Amino acid sequence: QALGVGDVLFGRRAPAGRLVQTVYPASYAAQVSIFDFNMRPGPSAWPRPDCPGGGRCPRGTNPGRTHRFYTGTPVLPFGFGLSYTRFRYEVAAGPSRLSLAPLRPLLEGARH
């Protein structure tokens, strides 16, 4: 269970920003009409995106959307991001002996 900012403040999580989607090259995105919502590869019911608006345009071919069908290198992959800080971990050294004398007044006051 994550506690949000508390996990960051106490060092249980690193503060970071991460992408929640994959960013593909413009050349890949330009292959498919924005009106074609088919996820699988195949013929498209829509004209190619590079067709000028006027004359008859051939229908395009959908290369397939999502990471399942993309075989190239994305511009930015899913989960890409940066951490805003660096953490250094050390073992903390405490006193070899600890006195309870400062707590005695509190403990004696609790008896009443």
Buried (B, 14 or more C-beta within 10 A) or exposed (E): EEEEEEBBEEEEBEEEEEEEEBEBEEEBEEBBBEEBEBEEEEEBEBBBBEBEEEEEBEBBBBBBBEEEEBEEEBEEEEEBEEEEEEEEEEEEEEEEEEEEEEEEEEEEEEEE
